[in-house]
Amino acid sequence: MDQTPGDGRTRCGWATSDPLYLAYHDEEWGVPLHDERRLFEMLILEGAQAGLSWISILRRREGYRRAFDGFDPEKIARYSEKKTAALLEDPGIIRNRAKIAAAVTNARAFLAIREETGSFDRFLWDLIGGQPIQNRWRATEVPAETAESKAMSKELKQRGFIFVGPTICYAFMQATGMVNDHLVTCFRHRELRV
């Protein structure tokens, strides 16, 4: 748990004094998300984050949005080798060949799910019962993965997604409000309870 100087509000310990991180924690992280393009964006960004700090992705998020056509899965699914080669030269994103290829692969898998089920949003939320899971963590109790994130990872992999291991899926669930993992001492925990 942490307090921002002059603010007086208690936050989760990972929310550093970096203004970008604070805004992400206070306004976005853990808020239930149902916009399909934003869900796709967060899944791609969580995969891009693998092995890196989340702040490094937050600082490049606008670069990702520009480079990946606003995370339009229909456009990304059609990326050519020439386009992916250009992305490897783009300093506004993490230039990792496997992670860029994953975005293309995952866009195609996203479209297949949407075609089959009618809604990527509903498909994902149905995996956790349709409502945010309300946790009551204190300090260091928050797990890196759960039974639900393992099940989500397995389902997504079976449907052709890559860079969606259980830890990435759990971070995605936290970020998109599928779980309320703000610590009970954090002011956002109460605000996001359903």
N, C-alpha and C positions, 0 to 999 in steps of 0.2 A: 504494500500500500504506500501511497505517496501523496504529498500535497504540493500543488504548484504554488510557489511564493506569491503572496498577494491575492491569491484566488480563494483560498480557504476550503476548497472542495477536495475530498479524498478520492484518489483515483487508483486504478490498477497499477502495480509497480512498474510495468513495462512502458507506461505512458510517460516518457521522459519530458523534459522541458522544451524539446524541439517543437516549435509552433505547428509544424506539419503533422507530427505525431500526436500532439494534443488535440488538434482539430479532428484527426482521424478517430481517435479514441472517443472524443466527446460527441461527435456528430454522426459517425458512420459505423464503427465497429459494433457488431451485435444488434444492429437494427434490422428487423426482418425485411428481406429484400425479395421482391417478386417480379422485377423487371427482367425479362429474359436476356436482353443484351448485356445488362449489368451483371447478371449471374454468370454469363459466359465470360465476360471480362474478368470477374474475380477468380473464376476457375483457372483461366490462363495466367493471371498474375500470380496466383498462389503457386502454380507450377513453375513459373519463372523464378520465384523466390527460393526454390529448393537450394539449400546450401548457402544461402545469403541472408542478410538481415532484411526485415520487412521495410525498414526505412530506405534501404537502397532501391527498392521497388517503388515506394511512394514518391521518392524524388524523381523517378523516371516515368511515372504514370502518364503524364501528358505526352511524353515522347512515345510511349506505347500506343496511346490512343491515336496519335498522328500516324505512326508507322503502320499500325494494324487497322487502318480505315475505320476508326471509331468502334473497333471490335464487332464489325458487321460479319457474322459467321458465313453469310452467303458469299461475300467477297473473299474472305480468307480461305474458304474451301476451294476456291479457284486459283489460288496463288500458284504461279509457275516457278520453275527452278530459277529463272532470272529474278523474279521478285524476292524469293528467299535469299538469293545471293546478295541482293541489294540490302536486305535487312541485316545481313551479317556485317555490313559496312556502316550501319546506322549507329552513331554514338549516343542516341537518345534512348536506347534499349540495352538490355543485357545481350551481348552478341554471342550467343551460344547456339550452335547448329542444332543440337538435339531439342532444345527448348523452342526454337523457332519452328522446327518441323512438327513438334507436338501441337503448336497452335493450329497448324493446318490440319493435322490429323483430327484434332479435337473439334474443329469447326465442322468437319464432315460428319463426325459422330453426333454432334449436337443436332445437325440438320436431320439426320436419320431418326433420332429420338423424337424430334418435333414432328416429323412426318408420320411416325408410327403412333404417337400418343396424343398429338395435337397441342401439347404444351410441355416445354422443357421445365418450366417453373413447377407445374403440378407434378411432373415426373420426379423431380428432386425432392420436393416437399413431402410427397407421398412416402418416400424412403424413410422419413423420420416420423410418420404419423400425421403430417399436415400442420402441426403446431410446434412452436419453438420449445425446445427442452429447457426447463428452468433449473439450472444448477445453483448450488449454494456453496461455492468454493471459498476457502480462506487461504491466503498466502500461496504456498507452494503445492497445493493439492491438485491444481489443474493438470489433467493428463495431456499427453501428446497425441493420443489416439484413444478411441473408444470402440465398443462393439458396433455402434451405429456408423462410425467413420470407416471401420473395416468392411461393413456390409455395403456402404456406398462405394468404396473403392472397388470392391469385387464386382458390383453391378456395372459401374462405369467401365471397368476394364473389359468385362464381357461384351460390352457394347462398342468397343474399339477405342476408348480413350486411353491416353498415355500421360505420364506425369500426374497420376492421380492415386498415389499410395495413401494408406490410411492416415498418415500424419498430414499430408497435403489436404486430404479431404476434411480432416478435423479443423485445420486452420481455415479452410473455406467455410465450413459450417459455423465457426465462430464469427468470421467476418460478415457473413450474410444473415446473421441472426437466427440461424436454425437452432443454435444453442445460446443461452444467455450465460456467458462465462465471465462476465464482469464479477469481480470479487464482491462478496456481500458487503464489504466495507466501502466499496466504490459508489459514488453518487448515481452512476448510470445503472447499477443493478436494479434499484427500485424503479427507475424510470422505464425500464424495459421489461418489467414483469407483466405477464398476461394473465 
